[in-house]
Amino acid sequence: MQTSNQLRLTLIGAGPGDPDLLTVKGMKALQTANVVLYDALVNPALLEYAPDAEHIFVGKRKGCYAYQQEQINELIVSRAKSHGHVVRLKGGDPFVFGRGAEEMEYAITHGIEAVFVPGISSALAVPAYQNIPLTKRGSSESFWVITGTTKEHKLSKDVELASKSSATVVILMGMSKLSEITALFGKENKQEVPVAIIQSGTTPEEKIGIGTIATIESVVKENKLSNPAIIVIGEVVKHRGLLLNIKKEVEFISSH
């Protein structure tokens, strides 16, 4: 068993999918890991930074859990006591709907030192990769980031509040509630507000559908979009099309 000063949990945000979006600090921590517990949304390429560590998949795929949360908590503690440095690798930023805070609390209460390394949240990076700014002068002065599904498996009440705002709205884990979301925005007479849905953002499998509150459900069906996906609602979605048009104009002028 390891001595107490060797017991350590490092909780690392792996970023939204592109392995190059892991922070340098996260990479350095991975290189010193004895055990890596990683989730389904983590790019497996990141495990190459810890080739000699034990790799344990603890994620969820298609509703099936490899481990329940309580089991993950216990695994962190038991592996820290038997192996030393445990890295918990979670997609995006673990403090944004990632239950990272719960895991750190559990570790600390069991005598494990816990360190946090922030990650690049998918809520920010995925729209940005599609040239969608969350704020833009004249279009949006703020943004909401909301979980679409609460722990009771219901739509967050904050979505209704957000629908009354002029802010950009980013909804994570909301695809199963899309019809409820569009209904709420429709009640606010926002049928023509632009919507983007981005699946598997920042990865080679990335897909995007662009529509409005009134049309986005048909766009989803047409493009066969599904989880993992992010919903972006607001006038800033138009910026993507604007840049594409500017690029086409520049290319046309250059070719003539």
HELIX and SHEET records of a PDB file:
HELIX    1   1 SER A    4  GLN A    6  5                                   3    
HELIX    2   2 PRO A   19  LEU A   21  5                                   3    
HELIX    3   3 VAL A   24  LEU A   30  1                                   7    
HELIX    4   4 PRO A   44  TYR A   49  5                                   6    
HELIX    5   5 GLN A   69  HIS A   83  1                                  15    
HELIX    6   6 GLY A  100  THR A  109  1                                  10    
HELIX    7   7 SER A  122  TYR A  129  1                                   8    
HELIX    8   8 ASP A  158  SER A  163  1                                   6    
HELIX    9   9 MET A  175  LYS A  177  5                                   3    
HELIX   10  10 LEU A  178  LYS A  187  1                                  10    
HELIX   11  11 ILE A  216  ASN A  223  1                                   8    
HELIX   12  12 GLU A  235  VAL A  237  5                                   3    
HELIX   13  13 LYS A  238  SER A  255  1                                  18    
SHEET    1   A 5 GLU A  54  PHE A  57  0                                        
SHEET    2   A 5 VAL A  35  TYR A  38  1                                        
SHEET    3   A 5 HIS A  85  LYS A  90  1                                        
SHEET    4   A 5 ARG A   8  GLY A  13  1                                        
SHEET    5   A 5 GLU A 113  VAL A 117  1                                        
SHEET    1   B 2 LYS A  60  ARG A  61  0                                        
SHEET    2   B 2 CYS A  64  TYR A  65 -1                                        
SHEET    1   C 5 PHE A 143  THR A 147  0                                        
SHEET    2   C 5 THR A 168  LEU A 172  1                                        
SHEET    3   C 5 ALA A 229  ILE A 233 -1                                        
SHEET    4   C 5 PRO A 194  GLN A 199 -1                                        
SHEET    5   C 5 LYS A 207  THR A 212 -1                                        
END                                                                             
